[in-house]
């Protein structure tokens, strides 16, 4: 459609990352309430909400730090790849049915997301030279990938896998999605994303 090839690759990477994120988030509150706070009675949902709220708040807050690290330390591609690996590790740590390890897994996902999420959007912008009229439609295609991942994630991880085999395995499915994102990311090269457009 007249866009750089890397746009489609980055959209695919982001689709699987969003599948991972929204897939685990669809399970998070219910899993925490039933697995770790079931003895709390009426307070189980309140405790689970604190975990859920703290996690989602930190996910959005760490993007600033991740952007700084990419700009001044690692560069965009290395930051995204490192973030993807850390998130995948965190998702598999969630399979350990111990609250302390579960919180470690959430912390890893938060840290990885901070490196991944803001910088992949920046890479999309770097595909186009200043003033390129294709930029807006390029971001539209990119966000279609995001929306597709977010749409199918709860249906697969929660409504199907979680409901059939247990919520724990829904986290496993989300982890597989993150591994796919990481593998696709490994095929991105400097040449494909446009060296000379300010990408480093």
N, C-alpha and C positions, 0 to 999 in steps of 0.2 A: 504493500500500500504506500510505497514511497518513503518509508521510515527506515532508520538504521536497523540492521539485523539485531543488534544488541538490545533494542527496545523490547522485542518479543522474548528474548532470553531473560531479561531483567523482569519482565512482567510475569513470566513463568516462575521465576525464583520467588518473587513477592507473593504470587498466588499460593504457593505451597507454604510459605512462612505464615501467611494469614490463615491458611487452613489449620496450621499447627496452633496458632495463637487462639483463634476463636473456638477451635475444637476442644482445647483444654479448658478454656474459660467457661464453656457450656457445662462442664462437669464439675468445676472447682468447688462452688459453694455447697452443693449437695454432697459431694464426696467428703469434704472436710467435716461437714455436720454429722454424717452417718459413721464415718470411720474414726474420727478423733474426739468428737464431742457428744457421742450418743448417750453417755452417762450424765450429761448436763441437763437432761430433761428439756424444759421450755427454753432454756438458755442456749441450746445447741445452735439454733439458727442465728442468734445474735453473735456468738463466738465465730461462727463460720463467716458471717458478714464482715466482721473485723478483718479476718484474713483476706477475704476477697477484696474488700475496699482498699486495704493497705497495698496489696499486690497491684491492683489496677492503677492506683495513684502513682506508685513508684515506677511502673512501666512507662508512664508518660513523662515523668520528671527526669528520668535518666537520659533522655534524648539530647539534652543540652550538653551533658558531659561527653556522650558519645560523639557528638558533632565536633567538640573541641579536640578530642583525641584524634579523630580522623584528620582534622585540619592541621594539627601541629605535631603529631607523633607518628601515626601509622599510615595515613593515607586512606582513601575511601575503600578500595578493594580489600586491603588487608583487614580493615576494621569490620567490614561486612562479613568476611569469611570467618574471622575470629568470633564475631557475635553469633553467627549461625552455629558454629561448633559448640559454643558455650550454651546456647539455648537447647540444642539437641541433647547435650549432656544433662541439663537441668530437667528436661522432660522425662528422661529415663530414671533420674533420681527420684522423681515423684512416685515411681512404682514401689519404692520402699515404704512399707506401711508403718512408719514411725514418724511422729509429728516433727521431731527435730530435723530428720533427714528431709522430710517433705518441705519444711521451710528453707532448707539449704537449696533444694531443687527450685523453689520459687525465686530465691535470691539469684541463682544462676540465670534463670530465664529473664529476670529483670535486667541484670548486667548485660546479657547478650543482646537483648532487645534495644538497649541504649546504644550499642555499637552498630546494630543492624538497621533499625528502622529509619532514622533520619538520613543516613548516608546513602541508602539505595535510591531514595527520592532525589538526592543531590546528583547521583550518577545519571539519572534520567535527564535532568536539566543539562548536564555536561555533554549529552549526545548532540545537542543542537548549538550552532553558532548564534551569537546575539542577533536578534531580529528575525530568526528563522520562523516563518509562519507555521511550520509543522509542529512547533513546540506544544501548543495548546492541545492539539489532537493527539499528540504523543502521550501527554499526561492523561488524557481521557482513556486511551487504550490501557495505560498502566493501571488506572483505577478500576477499570473493568476486571482486570486480573485480581485485584484486591477484593472486589465485591463477589467474584465467583468463588474465591477461596473461603470468604466469610459465609457464603450461602450454603455451600455443601458441607462445611466442617461440622456443624451441630447435627446434621442429619446422619453423618457417618459415625462420628465419634460417640455421640450421646444417644440419639434415637435408635441407632442400629447396634453398634458394637457395645456401647455401655449398657444398653437395656438388655442385650442378649447374653453377654459374657461377663458383665461387671464393669463399673466405671473405671476401675484400674486399667483395664485394657483399652479404654477410650484414650487414656493418656499415652498408652503405647502407640496407638494409631496416630496421635498427634506427633509423637516423636518420629515416627516413620515419615510423616509429612515434612518434618524439619530436616531429616536426613536427605530426602529428595531435593529440597531447596539447596542444601549444602553441596550436593553432587552437581546440580546444574550450575551453581555458582562457580565451582571448580573449573568449568569449561569456558568461563569468561576470561578473555585476555585483554591486555591493555589496548591492542590494536582494535579489537571489536568495540570497545566502549569509547574509543576516540581519543588517543593521545594527541596533545596539542590543543585541546579545548579546555585546558586548565585542570585536567584530572591527574591526580598523583596517587 
